[in-house]
């Protein structure tokens, strides 16, 4: 279920590209001033037009969910029997808030048959402050006094309305952007690029991608490309990325795969189909993976970063996760494959379908600060103001549930935080959960298997 802030996203170009099965329509619309049905892309919505976001927090989200469920399935008995509510990432705590919410005198958990959460917390009090009664007493009184004051600040304009996930702050004036040379990239540009690559992969997966040579030329773009593709991080890409030859599959994977994206927001998709070279990062990976206690968990998350050995000379394709068992990926300097079958779990076709969905966005720069504030206060036990609906903390004992998590959450459990019953999936990263393929390379269960088991309880 799409959240209201995503309505600010102009998806005109994506929808048109899917309908025409041609990703170039979207590329022209978002990056080169093209039009669709006479409409031209207007960029990021100005801050002055985002004021309604100040009221869109946890309360509005869970009430929207309940409205949709009740409208589509009017009979409460059928809802209780049929609806398994869940979410990934931010959807995890929102699922918990729904189950704990009071809807006109009855609990949210009475509206659902079960819950599932992927790589996210599902307890109201993640830190379990109740273990230290004095600390809990102090926090309860502090948060009750400050919650209203902090949310009121959103209405003054002193706090931003949306969480800015981009490389350039859209509030920079035109003069400042021109002076800094940063006017070539916007808050949601990388989201758009991933969506366009998804559309290209849906309809022309093996064709050579036109995306590299279609990217605008601007210093900000060069900075972004260096972070993703330079052999030496933050050095210029050599040869220029706009000369690289990638299939559409390889283009999408280069933005998201765990061996091509150095952030935790990556997925184990497979490997390039030819020789690769390792990128030189500022610090060696072993600095993290050799740490006591937490090293084993980090080892599945912090992966070597690679680029094609001949990016501009040959057409570099992509091999799906399920091809690596019989034919290993390219070796590193020690002779070991950069990508092992065990750590690759995501199916390219599924990823492309979701990223290239057209109407619905996978990511949005307009997620609200109000939601982030509400979640922070809910974690601390606040149940006043707009969080007064959190009246049923017993929800975990009232419905069956499944929680699947990656090694990062296992680290939290080591230190006594976030300790509810959880199945930790080895080698999974944050984006692996919604896009994992079946069967798995090692024959182990997948998230889909766990969700099917939940419905059979």
C-alpha positions in Angstrom: 0.0 0.0 0.0 1.6 3.2 -1.2 1.9 6.0 1.4 0.4 9.4 0.8 3.7 11.3 0.5 4.6 9.3 -2.6 1.7 11.1 -4.4 4.1 14.0 -4.7 6.3 11.9 -7.0 5.6 12.7 -10.7 5.4 9.2 -12.2 4.1 10.4 -15.6 7.3 9.4 -17.4 7.5 6.0 -15.7 3.9 5.1 -16.5 4.3 6.2 -20.1 7.5 4.1 -20.4 5.9 1.0 -19.1 2.9 1.4 -21.4 5.1 1.8 -24.4 7.6 -0.8 -23.1 10.4 1.7 -23.9 12.5 3.1 -21.0 13.8 5.8 -23.3 10.5 7.7 -22.8 11.2 8.0 -19.1 14.9 8.9 -19.6 13.9 11.7 -22.0 11.1 12.9 -19.7 13.1 13.1 -16.4 16.6 14.0 -17.7 16.3 15.8 -21.1 13.2 18.0 -20.9 10.9 15.7 -22.9 7.1 15.8 -22.7 4.4 13.2 -22.2 1.0 14.2 -23.4 2.1 17.8 -23.3 3.3 17.5 -19.7 6.9 18.4 -18.8 8.7 17.2 -15.6 8.8 20.0 -13.0 11.5 18.6 -10.7 11.2 18.3 -7.0 8.1 19.8 -5.4 9.0 23.1 -3.8 9.1 23.0 0.0 6.3 25.6 0.2 4.0 23.0 -1.4 4.9 20.2 1.0 3.2 21.7 4.1 0.5 19.1 4.2 3.2 16.5 5.0 3.5 17.9 8.5 0.4 15.9 9.6 1.2 12.7 7.9 2.6 10.5 10.6 2.0 7.1 12.1 -1.7 7.9 12.9 -2.6 8.8 9.3 -0.8 5.7 8.0 -2.4 3.1 10.2 -5.8 4.7 9.7 -5.3 4.6 6.0 -4.5 0.9 6.2 -7.6 0.2 8.2 -9.7 2.2 5.8 -8.4 0.3 2.8 -8.8 -3.1 4.5 -12.3 -2.4 5.7 -13.4 -1.0 2.3 -12.0 -3.9 0.3 -13.1 -6.6 2.8 -16.2 -5.2 4.7 -16.8 -8.3 6.9 -14.6 -8.1 10.0 -14.7 -11.9 10.4 -13.3 -12.4 6.9 -10.6 -9.8 7.6 -9.6 -11.6 10.8 -9.3 -14.9 8.9 -7.7 -13.6 5.7 -5.4 -10.6 6.2 -1.8 -11.2 7.0 -0.4 -7.7 7.5 3.3 -7.0 7.1 6.1 -4.9 5.8 9.7 -4.5 5.0 12.0 -1.9 6.5 9.8 1.1 7.5 6.8 -1.2 6.9 8.0 -3.3 9.9 7.3 -0.9 12.7 4.2 0.5 10.9 2.8 -3.1 11.0 3.5 -3.2 14.8 1.8 0.1 15.3 -1.3 -1.1 13.4 -1.5 -4.2 15.6 -1.2 -2.2 18.7 -3.6 0.6 17.6 -7.0 1.1 19.1 -9.7 1.4 16.4 -12.9 2.6 18.0 -12.5 0.4 21.0 -11.0 -2.7 19.5 -7.3 -3.6 18.9 -5.7 -3.7 15.5 -4.6 -7.3 16.0 -8.3 -8.2 16.0 -8.4 -7.1 12.4 -5.7 -9.5 11.1 -4.9 -13.2 11.0 -1.1 -12.7 11.5 1.9 -10.4 11.0 5.1 -10.6 9.1 8.1 -8.3 9.3 11.2 -8.3 7.1 14.5 -6.8 8.4 12.8 -4.3 10.8 11.8 -4.1 14.4 8.3 -5.2 15.4 8.2 -4.2 19.1 6.9 -0.9 20.4 9.8 -0.6 22.9 12.7 -1.8 20.8 15.3 -0.9 23.5 13.1 -2.5 26.3 13.4 0.5 28.6 11.1 -1.3 31.1 14.2 -3.3 32.2 15.4 -0.1 34.0 12.3 1.3 35.8 13.9 4.6 36.8 15.1 5.2 33.2 11.6 4.3 31.9 10.0 6.7 34.4 12.2 9.6 33.3 11.8 8.9 29.6 8.0 8.6 29.9 7.7 12.0 31.5 10.2 13.7 29.2 8.7 12.4 26.0 5.2 13.3 27.1 6.2 16.9 27.6 8.2 17.3 24.4 6.2 15.3 21.8 3.6 18.0 21.2 6.2 20.7 21.1 8.4 18.9 18.5 5.5 18.1 16.2 4.3 21.7 16.5 7.6 22.8 15.1 6.8 21.2 11.8 4.0 23.7 11.4 6.4 26.6 11.8 8.6 25.8 8.9 11.7 25.5 11.2 11.9 21.8 10.5 11.7 20.3 7.0 8.6 18.4 6.0 10.3 15.6 4.1 13.3 13.4 4.7 15.8 14.5 2.1 17.5 11.4 0.7 19.3 13.1 -2.2 22.8 14.3 -2.9 21.8 18.0 -3.3 19.5 20.0 -1.0 16.8 21.4 -3.2 16.6 24.4 -1.0 19.8 25.7 -2.4 19.2 28.8 -4.4 19.8 28.9 -8.1 22.8 31.1 -7.7 24.4 28.7 -5.1 23.7 25.8 -7.4 25.3 27.5 -10.3 28.3 28.5 -8.4 28.8 25.0 -7.0 28.0 23.3 -10.3 25.4 21.2 -8.5 22.4 21.9 -10.6 22.5 18.7 -12.6 21.1 16.3 -9.9 18.0 16.5 -7.7 16.8 14.8 -4.5 15.1 11.9 -6.2 17.4 11.5 -9.3 19.0 8.2 -8.2 15.5 6.8 -7.4 14.4 7.7 -10.9 17.5 6.2 -12.5 17.0 2.9 -10.7 13.3 2.9 -11.8 14.2 3.6 -15.4 16.9 0.8 -15.3 14.2 -1.5 -13.9 11.8 -0.7 -16.8 14.7 -1.3 -19.3 15.5 -4.6 -17.7 11.8 -5.7 -17.7 11.4 -5.3 -21.5 15.0 -5.4 -22.9 17.1 -7.3 -20.4 19.9 -8.4 -22.7 20.1 -5.4 -24.9 22.9 -2.8 -24.6 21.8 0.0 -22.3 21.6 3.5 -23.5 21.4 4.8 -20.0 25.2 5.5 -19.4 25.5 7.8 -22.5 22.2 9.4 -21.7 23.2 10.7 -18.3 23.5 14.5 -18.0 27.0 16.1 -17.8 27.3 18.1 -14.6 29.8 18.0 -11.7 27.2 16.6 -9.3 26.7 13.7 -11.6 30.4 13.0 -11.9 30.6 12.9 -8.0 27.7 10.4 -7.9 29.2 8.2 -10.7 32.6 8.2 -9.0 31.1 6.9 -5.8 29.5 4.0 -7.7 32.0 3.2 -10.5 35.5 4.6 -9.9 38.3 2.0 -9.4 39.6 4.4 -6.7 36.7 5.7 -4.6 35.9 9.4 -5.2 38.4 9.6 -8.1 37.0 10.3 -11.6 35.7 7.2 -13.4 38.2 6.1 -16.0 37.1 5.5 -18.7 34.2 7.9 -18.4 31.1 6.0 -17.3 29.2 7.4 -20.2 31.3 5.2 -22.5 30.6 2.0 -20.6 28.9 -0.8 -22.4 26.4 -2.6 -20.1 23.3 -4.6 -20.8 20.2 -3.3 -19.2 20.4 -6.0 -16.6 24.0 -5.1 -15.8 23.1 -1.4 -15.5 20.4 -2.1 -13.0 22.6 -4.5 -11.0 25.5 -1.9 -11.0 23.2 0.3 -9.0 22.0 -2.3 -6.5 24.1 -5.5 -6.3 26.1 -6.1 -3.1 29.4 -6.2 -5.0 28.7 -2.9 -6.9 26.8 -0.8 -4.3 29.0 -0.2 -1.1 26.0 0.8 1.1 23.9 -1.6 3.3 21.0 -0.8 0.9 22.1 -3.4 -1.7 21.0 -6.9 -2.8 22.7 -10.1 -3.8 21.8 -10.3 -7.5 24.6 -12.3 -9.1 27.7 -11.2 -10.9 29.1 -9.6 -14.1 29.4 -12.2 -16.9 33.1 -11.4 -17.5 36.4 -10.4 -15.9 36.2 -7.8 -13.1 38.7 -5.8 -11.0 38.3 -4.9 -7.3 37.8 -1.3 -6.4 40.2 0.4 -4.0 38.2 1.6 -1.0 39.5 4.0 1.7 39.8 1.3 4.3 40.3 -2.5 3.9 37.2 -4.7 4.3 39.1 -6.8 6.8 39.1 -3.9 9.2 35.4 -4.7 9.8 35.1 -8.4 9.1 37.9 -9.3 11.5 36.4 -7.5 14.5 35.6 -9.8 17.5 32.0 -10.8 18.1 30.5 -8.7 15.3 32.9 -9.6 12.5 31.0 -12.7 11.3 27.7 -10.7 11.0 29.5 -7.9 9.1 31.2 -10.4 6.8 27.9 -11.1 5.0 27.1 -7.4 4.7 30.5 -5.8 3.8 31.5 -7.2 0.5 34.3 -6.5 -2.0 33.4 -3.9 -4.6 34.1 -4.6 -8.3 33.8 -3.0 -11.7 34.2 -4.7 -15.1 37.8 -5.1 -16.2 37.0 -3.8 -19.7 34.0 -1.6 -19.2 34.0 0.3 -22.5 35.5 -2.4 -24.9 33.2 -5.3 -24.5 29.5 -5.6 -23.8 29.3 -6.5 -20.1 26.3 -8.5 -19.1 24.9 -9.9 -15.9 24.5 -13.4 -14.5 21.5 -14.1 -12.3 21.9 -15.4 -8.7 20.9 -19.0 -9.7 23.7 -19.4 -12.3 26.6 -19.3 -9.9 26.4 -22.8 -8.4 27.6 -24.6 -11.5 29.7 -21.7 -13.0 31.5 -19.6 -10.4 31.9 -15.9 -10.7 35.2 -14.2 -11.7 38.0 -14.8 -9.1 39.7 -12.1 -7.1 43.5 -11.7 -6.6 43.6 -14.7 -4.3 41.8 -17.0 -6.8 38.5 -17.0 -4.8 35.3 -15.9 -6.5 34.1 -12.4 -5.7 30.5 -13.6 -5.5 29.6 -17.0 -3.9 26.3 -18.7 -4.5 25.5 -18.6 -0.8 25.5 -14.8 -0.7 23.5 -14.3 -3.9 19.8 -14.7 -3.2 17.9 -12.1 -5.3 16.2 -12.8 -8.7 16.8 -10.1 -11.3 13.4 -10.5 -12.9 11.6 -9.9 -9.6 13.8 -6.9 -8.9 13.2 -5.4 -12.3 9.5 -5.9 -12.0 9.3 -3.9 -8.8 11.8 -1.2 -9.6 10.3 -0.8 -13.0 6.7 -0.9 -11.9 5.7 2.4 -13.4 2.8 3.7 -11.2 4.2 2.8 -7.8 7.6 4.0 -6.6 10.1 1.8 -4.7 11.7 4.8 -3.0 10.5 8.3 -2.5 12.3 11.5 -1.3 9.1 12.7 0.3 8.9 10.3 3.3 7.8 12.6 6.1 9.8 13.9 9.0 6.6 13.6 11.0 6.7 9.8 10.5 10.3 9.7 11.7 9.5 11.8 14.7 6.5 9.6 15.6 8.6 6.4 15.3 11.3 7.9 17.5 8.8 8.8 20.2 6.9 5.5 19.9 10.2 3.6 20.5 10.5 5.6 23.7 7.0 4.6 24.8 5.0 7.7 24.0 1.3 7.2 23.8 -0.1 10.7 23.9 -1.3 13.1 21.2 -1.4 11.5 17.8 0.2 8.4 19.3 -2.7 7.9 21.8 -3.9 5.0 19.7 -1.1 2.8 20.8 -3.1 1.2 23.6 -2.6 -2.6 23.0 1.1 -3.5 23.6 0.1 -7.2 24.0 -0.3 -7.7 20.3 2.7 -10.1 19.9 0.9 -12.6 22.1 -2.4 -12.3 20.3 -1.6 -13.2 16.7 1.0 -15.5 15.0 3.9 -13.7 13.4 7.1 -14.2 11.5 10.1 -11.9 11.8 13.0 -12.4 9.4 16.1 -10.3 9.8 19.7 -9.8 8.5 23.0 -9.9 10.4 22.7 -6.2 11.3 19.7 -6.9 13.5 21.6 -9.9 15.0 24.2 -7.5 16.2 21.5 -5.6 18.1 20.4 -8.8 19.8 24.0 -9.5 20.9 23.8 -6.3 22.9 20.4 -7.1 24.4 18.4 -4.8 22.1 15.6 -5.9 19.8 15.3 -9.4 21.3 11.9 -10.7 20.1 11.9 -14.2 18.5 13.5 -13.8 15.1 14.8 -16.0 12.3 18.2 -14.6 11.1 19.0 -15.3 7.5 22.7 -15.8 6.8 24.1 -13.7 3.9 21.0 -11.6 3.6 21.2 -7.8 3.2 18.4 -5.3 3.7 17.1 -5.3 0.1 17.4 -9.1 -0.3 14.2 -9.8 1.6 11.6 -8.5 -0.7 13.4 -9.6 -3.9 14.8 -13.0 -3.0 14.3 -15.8 -5.5 13.3 -19.4 -5.1 14.8 -21.9 -4.9 17.8 -20.6 -3.0 21.3 -21.7 -4.1 22.0 -23.5 -0.8 18.6 -25.2 -0.6 17.7 -23.3 2.5 14.3 -21.6 3.2 13.5 -18.3 1.6 11.4 -15.4 3.0 8.5 -16.6 0.8 8.7 -20.1 2.5 8.4 -18.5 5.9 5.4 -16.4 4.9 3.6 -19.5 3.5 4.3 -21.3 6.7 2.8 -18.5 8.7 -0.5 -18.7 6.8 -0.6 -22.5 7.6 -0.4 -22.0 11.4 
